[in-house]
Amino acid sequence: MGQPSDLDAVDVAILRELQKDARLQNKELAAIVGVAPSTALERVRSLRRRGVFTGFHATVNLAALGRPVSALLSVRVRPHRQQIVAAFKAFVLEQPETVSLLHVAGPDDYLIQVAVPDTAHLQQLLINRLLSRPEVVSVNTMLVFEAVDQPVQGPIG
């Protein structure tokens, strides 16, 4: 992946605009960032080739899907060996409640974001599936009252 110094003002403008609206047509993007359509197209292709853009996707309102309760599960796994960790990660990502999985440093090993219909569903997920796994030593649950994403990312500095 390119270093931030590889990104000029036009690249950063393209990043910003496509993160705001990935459905922008190339002509619209070119007009907004002040370049020719052919330049905009080549810049977007270059950003994809260099791994700066990793994909384009739709954002989903989980509450509209019947999953208004969000929680973060801080999980400790032991023993922390490759085969066990791989199986645990696969299990977590198979669960329909999983939104994201982070491998973290600190007292716990993983942070799992889940979205569920209600707290009873969350309790059943914890008791019947997560805590029944032999490698799971502990789980701390934090209910999320509000989540605010920063939708536009760029280089720092």
Backbone as numpy.savetxt, mean C-alpha at the origin, in Angstrom:
# Nx Ny Nz CAx CAy CAz Cx Cy Cz
16.12 1.29 -9.82 15.29 2.46 -9.82 16.16 3.68 -9.82
15.74 4.72 -10.51 16.50 5.95 -10.58 16.57 6.66 -9.25
17.66 7.35 -9.03 17.82 8.16 -7.84 17.02 9.44 -8.00
16.63 10.08 -6.88 15.87 11.32 -7.00 16.56 12.38 -7.86
17.89 12.38 -7.90 18.61 13.36 -8.71 18.37 13.13 -10.21
17.87 11.94 -10.58 17.57 11.64 -11.97 16.26 12.29 -12.41
15.49 12.80 -11.47 14.19 13.38 -11.78 14.31 14.89 -11.91
13.90 15.41 -13.07 13.91 16.86 -13.22 12.52 17.41 -12.91
12.34 18.70 -13.09 11.07 19.35 -12.74 9.90 18.79 -13.54
10.13 18.44 -14.80 9.05 17.88 -15.63 8.66 16.50 -15.11
9.65 15.67 -14.77 9.35 14.35 -14.21 8.54 14.48 -12.92
8.95 15.37 -12.05 8.25 15.56 -10.77 6.83 16.06 -11.01
6.65 16.96 -11.98 5.31 17.46 -12.31 4.43 16.32 -12.84
5.00 15.47 -13.67 4.26 14.32 -14.20 3.88 13.38 -13.07
4.82 13.10 -12.17 4.53 12.25 -11.01 3.36 12.83 -10.22
3.44 14.10 -9.92 2.40 14.76 -9.12 1.03 14.64 -9.79
0.97 14.97 -11.07 -0.32 14.99 -11.76 -0.93 13.60 -11.92
-0.10 12.61 -12.25 -0.65 11.26 -12.42 -1.02 10.61 -11.09
-0.38 11.03 -10.00 -0.80 10.54 -8.69 -2.14 11.16 -8.28
-2.38 12.38 -8.70 -3.67 13.01 -8.43 -4.78 12.36 -9.25
-4.47 12.06 -10.53 -5.47 11.47 -11.43 -4.76 10.62 -12.47
-4.72 9.32 -12.24 -4.02 8.40 -13.15 -4.77 8.22 -14.46
-5.99 8.77 -14.55 -6.77 8.63 -15.78 -6.54 9.80 -16.74
-5.66 10.71 -16.40 -5.39 11.82 -17.30 -4.96 11.31 -18.67
-5.53 11.88 -19.71 -5.10 11.56 -21.06 -3.75 12.24 -21.30
-2.96 11.68 -22.19 -1.63 12.20 -22.44 -1.66 13.68 -22.86
-2.61 14.06 -23.70 -2.71 15.46 -24.13 -2.97 16.38 -22.94
-3.86 15.96 -22.05 -4.16 16.77 -20.86 -2.92 16.88 -19.97
-2.25 15.77 -19.76 -1.04 15.76 -18.94 0.00 16.71 -19.53
0.22 16.62 -20.83 1.21 17.48 -21.49 0.87 18.95 -21.30
-0.41 19.30 -21.43 -0.81 20.69 -21.27 -0.59 21.17 -19.84
-0.90 20.33 -18.88 -0.74 20.72 -17.47 0.71 20.94 -17.11
1.60 20.05 -17.57 3.02 20.17 -17.19 3.82 21.03 -18.16
3.17 21.46 -19.26 3.82 22.41 -20.18 4.83 21.81 -21.12
4.54 20.61 -21.63 5.42 19.98 -22.62 4.58 19.47 -23.78
5.24 19.08 -24.85 4.54 18.50 -26.00 4.01 17.11 -25.62
2.90 16.68 -26.23 2.37 15.35 -25.94 3.38 14.24 -26.14
4.21 14.35 -27.18 5.21 13.30 -27.41 6.23 13.26 -26.27
6.58 14.44 -25.74 7.51 14.50 -24.61 6.89 13.89 -23.37
5.62 14.22 -23.11 4.93 13.66 -21.94 4.87 12.14 -22.03
4.54 11.63 -23.20 4.44 10.18 -23.39 5.78 9.51 -23.12
6.84 10.07 -23.68 8.17 9.48 -23.49 8.60 9.57 -22.03
8.28 10.66 -21.37 8.64 10.81 -19.95 7.91 9.78 -19.10
6.64 9.56 -19.35 5.88 8.56 -18.59 6.47 7.18 -18.84
6.77 6.87 -20.09 7.39 5.57 -20.40 8.72 5.40 -19.68
9.51 6.46 -19.66 10.81 6.42 -18.98 10.63 6.21 -17.47
9.66 6.90 -16.88 9.41 6.74 -15.44 8.98 5.30 -15.12
8.22 4.69 -16.01 7.81 3.29 -15.81 9.00 2.36 -15.96
9.81 2.57 -17.01 11.00 1.72 -17.24 11.94 1.77 -16.05
12.11 2.96 -15.47 13.03 3.14 -14.35 12.44 2.69 -13.02
11.19 2.25 -13.01 10.57 1.75 -11.79 10.05 2.84 -10.86
9.96 4.07 -11.34 9.42 5.14 -10.51 7.91 4.96 -10.39
7.24 4.73 -11.51 5.83 4.33 -11.49 5.81 2.81 -11.45
5.12 2.28 -10.47 5.04 0.82 -10.37 3.68 0.29 -10.80
2.75 1.17 -11.09 1.43 0.75 -11.54 0.44 1.88 -11.40
-0.74 1.67 -11.94 -1.84 2.61 -11.86 -3.04 1.82 -11.37
-3.77 2.38 -10.41 -4.87 1.62 -9.84 -6.00 2.53 -9.39
-7.14 1.92 -9.14 -8.29 2.63 -8.61 -8.26 2.52 -7.09
-8.62 3.59 -6.41 -8.73 3.59 -4.96 -10.16 3.21 -4.59
-10.30 2.33 -3.62 -11.60 1.80 -3.24 -11.99 2.28 -1.85
-13.26 2.66 -1.68 -13.80 3.02 -0.39 -14.24 1.71 0.29
-13.48 1.27 1.29 -13.77 -0.02 1.93 -15.11 -0.02 2.65
-15.53 1.11 3.18 -16.85 1.18 3.83 -17.96 0.91 2.82
-17.78 1.38 1.59 -18.78 1.13 0.55 -18.84 -0.34 0.16
-17.79 -1.10 0.51 -17.77 -2.54 0.26 -18.24 -3.33 1.48
-18.78 -2.62 2.46 -19.26 -3.29 3.67 -18.17 -3.59 4.67
-17.06 -2.86 4.61 -15.93 -3.09 5.51 -15.52 -1.77 6.18
-16.40 -1.19 7.02 -16.13 0.14 7.58 -15.18 0.16 8.78
-14.91 -0.98 9.38 -14.04 -1.04 10.57 -12.63 -1.42 10.13
-11.70 -0.55 10.44 -10.30 -0.78 10.08 -9.48 -0.95 11.35
-8.50 -1.85 11.30 -7.64 -2.08 12.45 -6.22 -2.38 11.97
-5.28 -2.11 12.85 -3.88 -2.48 12.64 -3.56 -3.57 13.64
-3.02 -4.66 13.14 -2.66 -5.79 13.98 -1.14 -5.89 14.01
-0.57 -5.73 15.18 0.87 -5.84 15.35 1.15 -7.27 15.82
1.89 -8.02 15.00 2.03 -9.47 15.21 3.49 -9.85 15.42
3.71 -10.70 16.42 5.04 -11.28 16.66 4.99 -12.74 16.24
5.97 -13.15 15.42 6.05 -14.51 14.90 7.34 -15.16 15.40
7.24 -16.39 15.87 8.41 -17.15 16.30 8.24 -18.61 15.91
9.26 -19.30 15.51 10.57 -18.76 15.21 10.55 -17.93 13.93
11.39 -16.97 13.86 11.43 -16.06 12.72 12.41 -16.62 11.68
11.96 -17.68 11.01 12.76 -18.35 9.98 12.09 -18.21 8.64
12.87 -18.27 7.58 12.39 -18.01 6.22 11.15 -18.83 5.86
11.19 -20.13 6.08 10.07 -20.98 5.69 8.80 -20.62 6.46
8.94 -20.36 7.74 7.79 -20.01 8.58 7.25 -18.64 8.20
8.16 -17.70 8.00 7.77 -16.34 7.61 7.06 -16.35 6.26
7.57 -17.10 5.31 6.94 -17.17 3.98 5.53 -17.73 4.07
5.35 -18.77 4.86 4.02 -19.36 5.01 3.07 -18.39 5.72
3.58 -17.68 6.72 2.76 -16.71 7.44 2.32 -15.58 6.51
3.25 -15.05 5.75 2.92 -13.97 4.82 1.89 -14.43 3.80
2.06 -15.61 3.25 1.09 -16.13 2.28 -0.29 -16.27 2.92
-0.34 -16.77 4.14 -1.60 -16.90 4.86 -2.28 -15.54 5.02
-1.54 -14.56 5.50 -2.11 -13.22 5.74 -2.65 -12.63 4.44
-1.89 -12.75 3.36 -2.31 -12.15 2.09 -3.48 -12.89 1.45
-3.75 -14.12 1.88 -4.92 -14.87 1.39 -6.21 -14.44 2.08
-6.09 -13.79 3.23 -7.28 -13.42 3.99 -7.99 -12.24 3.30
-9.29 -12.35 3.07 -10.00 -11.28 2.36 -10.05 -9.97 3.16
-9.82 -10.02 4.44 -9.84 -8.81 5.28 -8.55 -8.00 5.17
-7.47 -8.61 4.68 -6.17 -7.94 4.64 -6.15 -6.82 3.61
-5.72 -5.66 4.06 -5.53 -4.50 3.18 -4.05 -4.35 2.85
-3.19 -4.49 3.85 -1.76 -4.42 3.61 -1.00 -5.19 4.68
0.22 -5.55 4.34 1.10 -6.30 5.24 2.47 -5.64 5.20
2.97 -5.27 6.37 4.29 -4.65 6.49 5.17 -5.50 7.39
6.38 -5.79 6.94 7.38 -6.45 7.77 8.14 -5.32 8.44
8.17 -5.30 9.77 8.72 -4.15 10.50 9.81 -4.56 11.47
10.61 -3.58 11.89 11.60 -3.78 12.94 10.97 -3.34 14.26
11.47 -3.88 15.35 10.94 -3.52 16.66 10.51 -4.77 17.40
9.71 -4.59 18.45 9.32 -5.75 19.25 8.42 -6.73 18.49
7.67 -6.25 17.53 6.82 -7.12 16.72 7.41 -7.23 15.32
6.93 -8.21 14.57 7.50 -8.51 13.26 6.68 -7.98 12.09
5.36 -7.94 12.27 4.48 -7.55 11.17 3.42 -6.59 11.65
3.03 -5.72 10.75 1.89 -4.84 10.95 0.92 -5.16 9.82
-0.28 -5.59 10.19 -1.28 -5.98 9.21 -2.44 -5.00 9.30
-2.79 -4.40 8.19 -3.98 -3.55 8.15 -5.12 -4.40 7.62
-6.22 -4.41 8.38 -7.40 -5.15 7.96 -8.60 -4.22 7.93
-9.59 -4.58 7.13 -10.87 -3.87 7.10 -11.97 -4.92 7.16
-12.90 -4.74 8.09 -13.93 -5.74 8.37 -15.30 -5.09 8.52
-16.37 -5.89 8.47 -17.71 -5.33 8.62 -17.99 -4.76 10.01
-17.46 -5.44 11.06 -17.75 -5.00 12.42 -16.71 -5.61 13.37
-16.80 -5.20 14.65 -15.80 -5.70 15.61 -15.98 -7.18 15.92
-17.19 -7.70 15.79 -17.39 -9.15 15.98 -16.63 -9.93 14.92
-16.63 -9.43 13.69 -15.88 -10.09 12.61 -14.38 -10.01 12.91
-13.94 -8.86 13.39 -12.53 -8.69 13.74 -12.14 -9.69 14.83
-12.98 -9.83 15.84 -12.69 -10.77 16.93 -12.57 -12.20 16.39
-13.47 -12.59 15.50 -13.43 -13.94 14.93 -12.18 -14.14 14.07
-11.81 -13.12 13.32 -10.58 -13.19 12.52 -9.38 -13.44 13.43
-9.31 -12.71 14.52 -8.20 -12.86 15.46 -8.19 -14.24 16.11
-9.31 -14.62 16.67 -9.37 -15.87 17.45 -9.32 -17.11 16.57
-10.15 -17.14 15.55 -10.29 -18.36 14.75 -9.21 -18.56 13.70
-8.62 -17.48 13.24 -7.63 -17.66 12.17 -6.24 -17.24 12.58
-6.05 -16.03 13.02 -4.70 -15.53 13.26 -4.06 -16.17 14.50
-4.75 -16.13 15.62 -4.18 -16.66 16.85 -4.12 -18.19 16.89
-4.80 -18.84 15.97 -4.74 -20.31 15.93 -3.49 -20.81 15.22
-2.75 -19.91 14.59 -1.52 -20.32 13.90 -0.41 -20.52 14.93
0.33 -21.63 14.85 1.33 -21.93 15.87 2.50 -20.94 15.91
2.82 -20.30 14.80 3.96 -19.36 14.79 3.61 -18.00 15.35
2.32 -17.71 15.55 1.91 -16.41 16.08 2.03 -16.43 17.60
2.94 -15.60 18.11 3.20 -15.54 19.55 2.29 -14.51 20.21
2.10 -13.37 19.55 1.25 -12.34 20.13 0.68 -11.44 19.05
-0.47 -10.84 19.36 -1.12 -9.89 18.47 -1.62 -8.73 19.33
-1.29 -7.53 18.93 -1.85 -6.32 19.54 -2.73 -5.67 18.49
-3.93 -5.30 18.90 -4.90 -4.75 17.97 -5.14 -3.28 18.27
-5.08 -2.47 17.22 -5.38 -1.05 17.33 -6.49 -0.71 16.34
-7.63 -0.23 16.84 -8.70 0.21 15.95 -8.31 1.53 15.33
-8.62 1.70 14.09 -8.31 2.95 13.38 -9.57 3.81 13.34
-9.49 4.99 13.92 -10.62 5.91 13.89 -10.65 6.72 12.60
-9.47 7.07 12.12 -9.38 7.86 10.90 -8.05 7.56 10.22
-8.08 7.46 8.92 -6.85 7.26 8.14 -6.83 8.32 7.05
-5.72 9.03 6.97 -5.57 10.06 5.96 -4.30 9.74 5.18
-4.46 9.42 3.91 -3.31 9.12 3.07 -2.78 10.40 2.45
-1.50 10.43 2.20 -0.88 11.51 1.42 -0.83 10.97 0.00
-1.75 11.40 -0.86 -1.88 10.78 -2.18 -0.77 11.12 -3.17
-0.03 12.17 -2.94 1.00 12.57 -3.88 2.36 12.46 -3.21
3.24 11.64 -3.79 4.59 11.44 -3.27 5.60 11.91 -4.30
6.70 12.42 -3.82 7.77 12.87 -4.70 9.09 12.80 -3.96
10.17 13.19 -4.63 11.47 13.18 -3.97 11.50 14.22 -2.85
12.32 13.96 -1.85 12.49 14.89 -0.74 13.76 15.68 -0.99
13.61 16.97 -0.91 14.79 17.83 -1.07 14.97 18.42 -2.40
